[in-house]
Amino acid sequence: MNKKILCLVISLCIIFSSFASAADFSDVPSDSEYYDAISHLANKGIINGYSDGTFNPSGNITRAEASAIIVRSAELDSDSAPSTIYRDVPENHWARGYIMAATEAKILDGFGNGIFSPSGNVTYNQIIKMIVCMIGKEDSARELGGWPMGYVDVALELDIIDRSTYSSILYKKLGDSPAPRGDVALFIYNALESVENNTLRVDNEEFVLGMSAENLGTPDEILSSSANFRWYVYNTDTYRNFYAIGVDKNRVVAIAATGIGFNYKGYICGSFKANDEKSEFIYTDSNDNNIIHSVLIFDDNYDIGFSDSVSISSDKLSGESKMNFHFTNAFRVYHGLKSLKWSDKAAKSARLHSEDMAENDYFSHTGQNGSTCASRMEAQGIDWSYCGENIAGGTIRYLGFHSFDGWVNSSGHRTNMLKEPFTYLGVGIAYDQSSKYTYYHTQNFHN
């Protein structure tokens, strides 16, 4: 998948005139269903109205104009586009570069026999296909049956079009009818929102839920998760620009990052998130003025295969334990501390304590046999000068991340994670469906 297609910073005018907002259009009142979409796109110069101050939301858009929107949206280079292959698109046609750039990127095509029909009105089915291809979801559309309903199904899944709107289109058999300017603006606006809500940027890389795992680099480590996917973990040498990608069936279904380097919808580590800002994927540190420390986004349409009633394998628990270790290290590095080394002995001590709590249905730093954090690590042959322990319990979906976030937001546990003298860390998670908390998490630190 071409990442350029997914970088949707747009600067397009359908009608080349000065930028405007929907408030400037006499025929787009504030209570119009198109108002927000047209305002957003017009303010960014994506679309504009006419010299008489109207937008004409019920008017049509030609296939040439639609090509221009798509190409500018995907930041494709129309100036160096190949020569035309369409008999009805001469070299001097105003949209030749747009049409050929979109054709070369396999976002759109003609009708065969060298015909593109640039002056024809773009239909609902055509613009939906263009948008789905533009955001890199054509493979998903083909898997769902291809033209036209596979593309429609993808657009419905991503809320590019809502079901009530398309039910009306289907009922009236309008799929092959011209799509009015207002609907085109709404669909494009929704597509941009969908991509933005599903994109994480780390340093100079960009990752989008649903993208092919073939576009990922070689990970430092691959770990099981509590769900069906596997974590691909990156940048664990320094933990700067640390991130992890959840992959299932060669598709990205989850993206997580902690500490330095990430950007999600303008949110970065160390910035503030107002209480009234809506973003369920952003995690803050209540012990540090509620600054952002991590992001975890996942595909709402992905079946994670997770249930509290299904036993979690030791391999999955081990993977989530190691993920907790990585998140903790990235958090330490962000706060100017050295990363910790993984300790198999500390991990065994932690796992055994988690298993003891799970099997005997209790929650305490003191073991059933009176053991302490120190004595449990000594039993594993650890000769320590400083040691510490964090424990957590609860039925949580992404186990390693959520216990990490819980400890960040608990003053005493956070202090352990950020203690300078510690050199090693081991993490162990255990499961017992019949116990009070079902999942039990332990971190054991030592120097």
Kinemage of the C-alpha trace (Angstrom):
@kinemage 1
@onewidth
@group {chain A} dominant
@subgroup {mainchain}
@vectorlist {calphas} color= white
{ca met a 1} P 0.000 0.000 0.000
{ca asn a 2} L 1.314 3.412 -0.907
{ca lys a 3} L 1.675 5.414 2.306
{ca lys a 4} L 1.306 8.583 0.287
{ca ile a 5} L -2.284 7.561 -0.357
{ca leu a 6} L -2.854 7.583 3.379
{ca cys a 7} L -1.396 11.006 4.056
{ca leu a 8} L -4.521 13.025 3.561
{ca val a 9} L -3.400 16.608 3.990
{ca ile a 10} L -5.470 18.288 1.351
{ca ser a 11} L -5.276 21.560 -0.518
{ca leu a 12} L -7.842 21.437 -3.300
{ca cys a 13} L -10.421 23.720 -4.843
{ca ile a 14} L -12.992 22.209 -7.154
{ca ile a 15} L -13.825 25.704 -8.288
{ca phe a 16} L -10.690 27.830 -8.147
{ca ser a 17} L -11.585 30.825 -6.050
{ca ser a 18} L -10.761 32.243 -2.615
{ca phe a 19} L -11.150 29.917 0.394
{ca ala a 20} L -14.425 30.027 2.288
{ca ser a 21} L -16.312 28.220 5.007
{ca ala a 22} L -19.841 26.885 5.003
{ca ala a 23} L -20.905 29.970 6.896
{ca asp a 24} L -20.119 31.929 3.731
{ca phe a 25} L -22.451 29.837 1.577
{ca ser a 26} L -25.978 31.159 1.492
{ca asp a 27} L -27.423 27.740 0.641
{ca val a 28} L -25.663 25.803 3.441
{ca pro a 29} L -27.367 26.819 6.710
{ca ser a 30} L -25.890 25.802 10.060
{ca asp a 31} L -28.565 23.133 10.544
{ca ser a 32} L -27.740 21.458 7.227
{ca glu a 33} L -26.509 17.859 7.390
{ca tyr a 34} L -23.627 19.003 5.197
{ca tyr a 35} L -22.614 22.036 7.237
{ca asp a 36} L -19.781 20.487 9.275
{ca ala a 37} L -18.342 18.611 6.310
{ca ile a 38} L -18.445 21.591 3.966
{ca ser a 39} L -17.057 23.919 6.645
{ca his a 40} L -14.131 21.633 7.336
{ca leu a 41} L -13.293 20.986 3.693
{ca ala a 42} L -13.819 24.579 2.606
{ca asn a 43} L -11.660 25.932 5.434
{ca lys a 44} L -8.859 23.659 4.249
{ca gly a 45} L -9.320 24.696 0.624
{ca ile a 46} L -10.488 21.237 -0.373
{ca ile a 47} L -13.721 22.432 -1.932
{ca asn a 48} L -15.166 25.839 -2.703
{ca gly a 49} L -18.387 27.329 -3.904
{ca tyr a 50} L -19.344 29.685 -6.676
{ca ser a 51} L -18.842 33.387 -7.227
{ca asp a 52} L -22.472 34.096 -6.295
{ca gly a 53} L -21.849 32.900 -2.718
{ca thr a 54} L -23.526 29.511 -3.081
{ca phe a 55} L -22.166 25.996 -2.760
{ca asn a 56} L -24.991 24.196 -4.562
{ca pro a 57} L -24.987 20.998 -2.456
{ca ser a 58} L -27.530 19.380 -4.754
{ca gly a 59} L -25.425 20.000 -7.870
{ca asn a 60} L -23.319 17.344 -9.539
{ca ile a 61} L -19.558 16.768 -9.741
{ca thr a 62} L -17.886 15.511 -12.904
{ca arg a 63} L -15.532 12.545 -12.976
{ca ala a 64} L -12.698 14.940 -13.839
{ca glu a 65} L -13.432 17.070 -10.765
{ca ala a 66} L -13.688 13.944 -8.614
{ca ser a 67} L -10.276 12.857 -9.907
{ca ala a 68} L -8.810 16.175 -8.831
{ca ile a 69} L -10.256 15.796 -5.330
{ca ile a 70} L -8.877 12.289 -4.960
{ca val a 71} L -5.398 13.114 -6.261
{ca arg a 72} L -4.979 16.187 -4.080
{ca ser a 73} L -6.352 14.263 -1.108
{ca ala a 74} L -3.782 11.494 -1.596
{ca glu a 75} L -0.977 13.981 -2.274
{ca leu a 76} L -0.163 12.294 -5.574
{ca asp a 77} L 2.014 14.146 -8.064
{ca ser a 78} L -0.221 15.234 -10.926
{ca asp a 79} L 2.504 17.301 -12.603
{ca ser a 80} L 4.613 14.282 -13.503
{ca ala a 81} L 1.699 11.947 -14.251
{ca pro a 82} L 2.128 9.726 -17.331
{ca ser a 83} L 0.675 10.583 -20.703
{ca thr a 84} L -2.996 9.955 -21.165
{ca ile a 85} L -4.264 6.546 -22.161
{ca tyr a 86} L -7.825 7.766 -22.653
{ca arg a 87} L -9.122 8.852 -26.074
{ca asp a 88} L -11.445 11.396 -24.502
{ca val a 89} L -8.774 12.932 -22.223
{ca pro a 90} L -6.367 14.842 -24.494
{ca glu a 91} L -2.946 15.962 -23.235
{ca asn a 92} L -4.201 19.553 -22.895
{ca his a 93} L -7.266 18.621 -20.803
{ca trp a 94} L -7.237 20.579 -17.523
{ca ala a 95} L -7.635 17.375 -15.462
{ca arg a 96} L -5.286 15.146 -17.483
{ca gly a 97} L -2.633 15.063 -14.741
{ca tyr a 98} L -5.176 14.290 -12.031
{ca ile a 99} L -6.886 11.569 -14.031
{ca met a 100} L -3.636 9.844 -14.966
{ca ala a 101} L -2.116 10.148 -11.486
{ca ala a 102} L -5.218 8.501 -9.993
{ca thr a 103} L -5.203 5.849 -12.729
{ca glu a 104} L -1.530 5.036 -12.149
{ca ala a 105} L -2.206 4.708 -8.392
{ca lys a 106} L -5.052 2.287 -9.209
{ca ile a 107} L -7.567 4.512 -7.477
{ca leu a 108} L -9.801 4.799 -10.524
{ca asp a 109} L -10.022 3.610 -14.092
{ca gly a 110} L -12.033 4.126 -17.262
{ca phe a 111} L -14.845 2.259 -18.973
{ca gly a 112} L -12.720 0.334 -21.477
{ca asn a 113} L -11.936 1.086 -25.127
{ca gly a 114} L -9.948 4.131 -24.047
{ca ile a 115} L -12.970 5.954 -22.572
{ca phe a 116} L -12.868 7.808 -19.258
{ca ser a 117} L -15.824 10.198 -19.638
{ca pro a 118} L -14.270 13.177 -17.792
{ca ser a 119} L -17.366 15.347 -18.204
{ca gly a 120} L -19.735 12.642 -17.014
{ca asn a 121} L -21.181 13.028 -13.545
{ca val a 122} L -19.569 10.860 -10.882
{ca thr a 123} L -22.059 8.364 -9.438
{ca tyr a 124} L -22.528 7.220 -5.870
{ca asn a 125} L -20.896 3.859 -6.559
{ca gln a 126} L -17.987 5.476 -8.392
{ca ile a 127} L -17.135 8.054 -5.720
{ca ile a 128} L -17.424 5.418 -2.985
{ca lys a 129} L -14.982 3.175 -4.853
{ca met a 130} L -12.594 6.105 -5.421
{ca ile a 131} L -12.617 7.001 -1.716
{ca val a 132} L -12.152 3.393 -0.555
{ca cys a 133} L -9.193 2.970 -2.930
{ca met a 134} L -7.783 6.340 -1.899
{ca ile a 135} L -7.519 5.289 1.750
{ca gly a 136} L -5.905 1.969 0.834
{ca lys a 137} L -8.856 -0.339 1.496
{ca glu a 138} L -9.325 -1.862 -1.965
{ca asp a 139} L -8.081 -5.294 -0.848
{ca ser a 140} L -10.720 -5.336 1.875
{ca ala a 141} L -13.382 -4.347 -0.657
{ca arg a 142} L -12.344 -7.152 -2.997
{ca glu a 143} L -12.483 -9.655 -0.156
{ca leu a 144} L -16.078 -8.520 0.438
{ca gly a 145} L -17.099 -9.095 -3.183
{ca gly a 146} L -15.647 -6.197 -5.132
{ca trp a 147} L -17.714 -3.901 -7.326
{ca pro a 148} L -19.893 -2.313 -6.188
{ca met a 149} L -21.109 -3.724 -2.871
{ca gly a 150} L -17.685 -4.710 -1.522
{ca tyr a 151} L -16.661 -1.044 -1.660
{ca val a 152} L -19.978 0.002 -0.168
{ca asp a 153} L -19.554 -2.477 2.689
{ca val a 154} L -16.090 -1.093 3.493
{ca ala a 155} L -17.444 2.465 3.401
{ca leu a 156} L -20.250 1.433 5.747
{ca glu a 157} L -17.780 -0.287 8.094
{ca leu a 158} L -15.654 2.846 8.308
{ca asp a 159} L -18.669 5.175 8.647
{ca ile a 160} L -17.761 6.930 5.414
{ca ile a 161} L -21.433 6.547 4.587
{ca asp a 162} L -24.060 5.825 7.202
{ca arg a 163} L -26.518 2.980 6.839
{ca ser a 164} L -29.616 5.130 6.744
{ca thr a 165} L -28.189 7.193 3.892
{ca tyr a 166} L -27.195 4.195 1.840
{ca ser a 167} L -30.431 2.369 2.611
{ca ser a 168} L -32.166 5.301 0.957
{ca ile a 169} L -29.784 5.098 -1.996
{ca leu a 170} L -30.407 1.373 -2.385
{ca tyr a 171} L -34.151 1.712 -1.982
{ca lys a 172} L -34.269 4.355 -4.683
{ca lys a 173} L -31.712 2.461 -6.784
{ca leu a 174} L -29.450 5.492 -6.934
{ca gly a 175} L -26.087 3.698 -6.868
{ca asp a 176} L -25.517 4.494 -10.526
{ca ser a 177} L -27.067 7.964 -10.278
{ca pro a 178} L -25.025 11.185 -9.942
{ca ala a 179} L -23.840 11.885 -6.402
{ca pro a 180} L -24.613 15.504 -5.427
{ca arg a 181} L -21.878 17.846 -4.222
{ca gly a 182} L -23.160 17.795 -0.652
{ca asp a 183} L -22.966 14.007 -0.385
{ca val a 184} L -19.519 13.904 -2.004
{ca ala a 185} L -18.280 16.478 0.522
{ca leu a 186} L -19.790 14.471 3.378
{ca phe a 187} L -18.270 11.174 2.208
{ca ile a 188} L -14.799 12.693 1.797
{ca tyr a 189} L -15.006 14.417 5.177
{ca asn a 190} L -16.002 11.125 6.819
{ca ala a 191} L -13.158 9.311 5.050
{ca leu a 192} L -10.631 11.839 6.300
{ca glu a 193} L -11.998 11.503 9.823
{ca ser a 194} L -11.825 7.714 9.579
{ca val a 195} L -8.207 7.772 8.443
{ca glu a 196} L -7.241 10.324 11.099
{ca asn a 197} L -8.921 8.267 13.809
{ca asn a 198} L -7.069 5.150 12.686
{ca thr a 199} L -3.599 6.561 12.060
{ca leu a 200} L -0.628 6.751 14.392
{ca arg a 201} L 2.555 8.570 13.448
{ca val a 202} L 5.836 7.661 15.117
{ca asp a 203} L 8.827 9.767 14.167
{ca asn a 204} L 8.749 9.669 10.345
{ca glu a 205} L 6.629 6.532 10.092
{ca glu a 206} L 2.872 6.344 9.614
{ca phe a 207} L 0.732 3.368 10.598
{ca val a 208} L -2.936 2.882 9.773
{ca leu a 209} L -5.300 0.245 11.118
{ca gly a 210} L -6.044 -2.156 8.291
{ca met a 211} L -2.788 -1.604 6.416
{ca ser a 212} L -0.832 -4.629 5.217
{ca ala a 213} L 1.858 -5.957 7.552
{ca glu a 214} L 4.092 -6.182 4.468
{ca asn a 215} L 4.657 -2.455 4.884
{ca leu a 216} L 6.147 -2.939 8.349
{ca gly a 217} L 9.856 -3.236 8.975
{ca thr a 218} L 11.451 -6.213 10.706
{ca pro a 219} L 10.402 -6.118 14.387
{ca asp a 220} L 12.785 -6.435 17.312
{ca glu a 221} L 10.480 -9.049 18.790
{ca ile a 222} L 7.155 -10.765 18.052
{ca leu a 223} L 4.957 -11.525 21.056
{ca ser a 224} L 1.570 -13.130 21.620
{ca ser a 225} L -1.277 -10.983 22.903
{ca ser a 226} L -4.363 -11.789 24.949
{ca ala a 227} L -6.345 -11.425 21.702
{ca asn a 228} L -5.913 -13.213 18.373
{ca phe a 229} L -3.204 -10.913 17.045
{ca arg a 230} L 0.534 -10.872 17.696
{ca trp a 231} L 2.520 -7.828 18.787
{ca tyr a 232} L 5.343 -6.654 16.523
{ca val a 233} L 7.636 -4.596 18.777
{ca tyr a 234} L 10.023 -1.880 17.576
{ca asn a 235} L 12.829 0.409 18.836
{ca thr a 236} L 13.572 -1.483 22.044
{ca asp a 237} L 17.299 -0.724 21.754
{ca thr a 238} L 16.808 2.804 23.105
{ca tyr a 239} L 13.014 2.949 23.657
{ca arg a 240} L 12.944 6.324 21.923
{ca asn a 241} L 10.162 6.263 19.324
{ca phe a 242} L 8.955 2.979 20.845
{ca tyr a 243} L 5.867 1.429 19.290
{ca ala a 244} L 4.131 -1.939 18.889
{ca ile a 245} L 1.876 -3.104 16.074
{ca gly a 246} L -0.842 -5.742 16.505
{ca val a 247} L -0.939 -7.992 13.422
{ca asp a 248} L -3.465 -10.669 12.483
{ca lys a 249} L -3.720 -12.343 9.062
{ca asn a 250} L -1.144 -9.921 7.687
{ca arg a 251} L -3.259 -6.887 8.686
{ca val a 252} L -2.610 -4.214 11.299
{ca val a 253} L -5.405 -4.373 13.874
{ca ala a 254} L -3.852 -2.532 16.850
{ca ile a 255} L -1.203 0.163 17.325
{ca ala a 256} L 0.392 1.237 20.602
{ca ala a 257} L 3.125 3.711 21.530
{ca thr a 258} L 4.569 5.026 24.774
{ca gly a 259} L 6.931 7.891 25.443
{ca ile a 260} L 8.940 9.926 22.996
{ca gly a 261} L 8.011 10.110 19.339
{ca phe a 262} L 4.321 9.411 18.745
{ca asn a 263} L 1.663 11.716 17.347
{ca tyr a 264} L -2.017 10.772 17.293
{ca lys a 265} L -4.464 13.405 16.062
{ca gly a 266} L -2.049 16.048 17.342
{ca tyr a 267} L -1.655 14.384 20.738
{ca ile a 268} L 1.960 13.743 21.729
{ca cys a 269} L 3.630 12.395 24.853
{ca gly a 270} L 3.917 15.096 27.493
{ca ser a 271} L 1.132 17.277 26.108
{ca phe a 272} L -2.105 17.956 27.961
{ca lys a 273} L -5.534 16.533 27.251
{ca ala a 274} L -8.502 18.547 28.462
{ca asn a 275} L -11.107 16.569 30.379
{ca asp a 276} L -13.781 17.363 27.805
{ca glu a 277} L -11.703 16.191 24.828
{ca lys a 278} L -13.002 12.930 23.408
{ca ser a 279} L -10.365 10.336 22.609
{ca glu a 280} L -10.697 6.937 24.200
{ca phe a 281} L -7.309 5.891 22.842
{ca ile a 282} L -5.235 8.463 24.727
{ca tyr a 283} L -3.831 7.612 28.175
{ca thr a 284} L -2.760 10.209 30.726
{ca asp a 285} L -0.685 10.304 33.911
{ca ser a 286} L -2.795 11.510 36.848
{ca asn a 287} L 0.379 11.807 38.933
{ca asp a 288} L 1.943 14.260 36.496
{ca asn a 289} L -0.733 16.884 35.785
{ca asn a 290} L -2.613 14.483 33.491
{ca ile a 291} L -0.068 14.737 30.706
{ca ile a 292} L -0.323 12.142 27.927
{ca his a 293} L 1.976 9.135 28.294
{ca ser a 294} L 0.663 6.563 25.787
{ca val a 295} L -1.711 5.792 22.963
{ca leu a 296} L -3.412 2.491 22.125
{ca ile a 297} L -5.765 2.363 19.160
{ca phe a 298} L -7.463 -0.747 17.844
{ca asp a 299} L -9.813 -1.680 15.046
{ca asp a 300} L -13.379 -1.564 16.349
{ca asn a 301} L -14.447 -3.956 13.583
{ca tyr a 302} L -11.820 -6.560 14.455
{ca asp a 303} L -12.947 -9.674 16.315
{ca ile a 304} L -10.298 -9.898 19.007
{ca gly a 305} L -11.446 -13.370 20.035
{ca phe a 306} L -11.223 -12.403 23.682
{ca ser a 307} L -13.593 -13.480 26.436
{ca asp a 308} L -13.294 -13.664 30.209
{ca ser a 309} L -14.800 -17.148 29.964
{ca val a 310} L -12.066 -18.436 27.632
{ca ser a 311} L -8.820 -19.633 29.190
{ca ile a 312} L -5.778 -17.586 28.244
{ca ser a 313} L -2.779 -19.695 27.262
{ca ser a 314} L 0.581 -19.413 29.011
{ca asp a 315} L 2.093 -18.205 25.728
{ca lys a 316} L -0.376 -15.290 25.597
{ca leu a 317} L 0.195 -14.440 29.247
{ca ser a 318} L 3.946 -14.539 28.662
{ca gly a 319} L 3.617 -12.222 25.656
{ca glu a 320} L 1.515 -9.721 27.568
{ca ser a 321} L 4.022 -9.845 30.455
{ca lys a 322} L 6.847 -8.933 28.082
{ca met a 323} L 4.725 -6.143 26.553
{ca asn a 324} L 4.239 -4.717 30.057
{ca phe a 325} L 8.033 -4.722 30.415
{ca his a 326} L 8.462 -2.816 27.140
{ca phe a 327} L 5.836 -0.200 27.999
{ca thr a 328} L 7.463 0.329 31.397
{ca asn a 329} L 10.877 0.837 29.813
{ca ala a 330} L 9.566 3.375 27.321
{ca phe a 331} L 7.927 5.217 30.215
{ca arg a 332} L 11.227 5.267 32.126
{ca val a 333} L 13.193 6.528 29.141
{ca tyr a 334} L 10.693 9.337 28.607
{ca his a 335} L 11.371 10.393 32.209
{ca gly a 336} L 15.122 10.458 31.650
{ca leu a 337} L 15.957 7.115 33.247
{ca lys a 338} L 17.823 4.119 31.886
{ca ser a 339} L 15.782 1.230 30.558
{ca leu a 340} L 15.698 -1.951 32.614
{ca lys a 341} L 17.022 -5.350 31.585
{ca trp a 342} L 14.677 -8.318 31.411
{ca ser a 343} L 15.305 -10.830 34.199
{ca asp a 344} L 14.074 -14.399 33.699
{ca lys a 345} L 14.547 -15.060 37.417
{ca ala a 346} L 12.502 -11.985 38.416
{ca ala a 347} L 9.881 -12.908 35.806
{ca lys a 348} L 9.570 -16.402 37.321
{ca ser a 349} L 9.259 -14.906 40.814
{ca ala a 350} L 6.546 -12.538 39.542
{ca arg a 351} L 4.688 -15.268 37.635
{ca leu a 352} L 4.680 -17.644 40.594
{ca his a 353} L 3.253 -14.956 42.864
{ca ser a 354} L 0.571 -14.077 40.294
{ca glu a 355} L -0.304 -17.769 39.984
{ca asp a 356} L -0.473 -18.144 43.774
{ca met a 357} L -2.872 -15.180 44.023
{ca ala a 358} L -5.010 -16.487 41.161
{ca glu a 359} L -5.198 -20.103 42.347
{ca asn a 360} L -5.840 -19.184 45.990
{ca asp a 361} L -8.089 -16.209 45.248
{ca tyr a 362} L -6.363 -13.500 47.236
{ca phe a 363} L -4.617 -10.209 46.482
{ca ser a 364} L -1.611 -9.223 48.559
{ca his a 365} L 2.150 -8.667 48.476
{ca thr a 366} L 2.365 -11.322 51.188
{ca gly a 367} L 2.129 -14.856 49.840
{ca gln a 368} L -0.069 -17.608 51.261
{ca asn a 369} L 3.013 -19.047 52.917
{ca gly a 370} L 4.082 -15.673 54.373
{ca ser a 371} L 6.609 -14.990 51.622
{ca thr a 372} L 7.587 -11.445 50.675
{ca cys a 373} L 8.747 -9.878 47.449
{ca ala a 374} L 12.343 -10.092 48.734
{ca ser a 375} L 12.155 -13.725 49.837
{ca arg a 376} L 10.446 -14.805 46.616
{ca met a 377} L 13.241 -13.277 44.519
{ca glu a 378} L 15.894 -14.772 46.777
{ca ala a 379} L 14.251 -18.154 46.243
{ca gln a 380} L 14.969 -17.717 42.528
{ca gly a 381} L 18.659 -17.053 43.219
{ca ile a 382} L 18.538 -13.262 42.930
{ca asp a 383} L 21.139 -11.440 45.045
{ca trp a 384} L 19.682 -7.938 45.355
{ca ser a 385} L 20.522 -4.651 47.066
{ca tyr a 386} L 17.241 -2.938 46.121
{ca cys a 387} L 14.014 -4.682 45.192
{ca gly a 388} L 10.384 -3.738 44.678
{ca glu a 389} L 7.078 -5.164 43.556
{ca asn a 390} L 3.884 -3.980 41.863
{ca ile a 391} L 0.713 -6.073 41.742
{ca ala a 392} L -2.602 -5.575 39.980
{ca gly a 393} L -5.797 -7.550 39.513
{ca gly a 394} L -8.702 -7.301 37.127
{ca thr a 395} L -10.398 -8.520 33.967
{ca ile a 396} L -8.877 -6.323 31.305
{ca arg a 397} L -8.634 -6.836 27.579
{ca tyr a 398} L -5.097 -5.854 26.618
{ca leu a 399} L -3.476 -7.159 29.748
{ca gly a 400} L 0.090 -5.889 29.551
{ca phe a 401} L -0.843 -2.370 28.539
{ca his a 402} L -3.727 -1.818 30.917
{ca ser a 403} L -1.911 -3.010 34.043
{ca phe a 404} L 0.964 -0.722 33.000
{ca asp a 405} L -1.437 2.225 32.656
{ca gly a 406} L -3.038 1.375 35.991
{ca trp a 407} L 0.345 1.439 37.717
{ca val a 408} L 1.253 4.737 36.038
{ca asn a 409} L -1.845 6.225 37.643
{ca ser a 410} L -1.145 4.828 41.099
{ca ser a 411} L 1.420 6.903 42.987
{ca gly a 412} L 3.227 4.085 44.796
{ca his a 413} L 3.355 1.761 41.795
{ca arg a 414} L 4.531 4.610 39.548
{ca thr a 415} L 7.336 5.340 42.028
{ca asn a 416} L 8.572 1.759 41.668
{ca met a 417} L 8.556 2.000 37.883
{ca leu a 418} L 10.640 5.173 38.017
{ca lys a 419} L 13.141 4.241 40.729
{ca glu a 420} L 16.647 4.959 39.478
{ca pro a 421} L 18.555 2.238 41.393
{ca phe a 422} L 16.649 -0.618 39.716
{ca thr a 423} L 18.474 -2.440 36.914
{ca tyr a 424} L 16.273 -5.474 36.212
{ca leu a 425} L 12.564 -6.177 35.796
{ca gly a 426} L 10.547 -9.340 35.392
{ca val a 427} L 6.778 -9.468 34.857
{ca gly a 428} L 4.353 -12.346 35.328
{ca ile a 429} L 0.592 -12.545 34.642
{ca ala a 430} L -1.668 -15.405 35.723
{ca tyr a 431} L -5.262 -16.388 34.980
{ca asp a 432} L -7.938 -18.203 36.945
{ca gln a 433} L -11.537 -17.800 35.860
{ca ser a 434} L -12.921 -18.826 39.242
{ca ser a 435} L -10.942 -16.212 41.200
{ca lys a 436} L -12.228 -12.774 42.163
{ca tyr a 437} L -10.102 -10.759 39.728
{ca thr a 438} L -9.515 -13.469 37.081
{ca tyr a 439} L -6.180 -11.889 36.046
{ca tyr a 440} L -3.289 -11.182 38.385
{ca his a 441} L -0.229 -9.132 37.421
{ca thr a 442} L 3.117 -8.829 39.198
{ca gln a 443} L 6.210 -6.748 38.439
{ca asn a 444} L 9.416 -7.609 40.304
{ca phe a 445} L 12.239 -5.042 40.225
{ca his a 446} L 15.805 -5.378 41.525
{ca asn a 447} L 19.300 -4.090 40.951
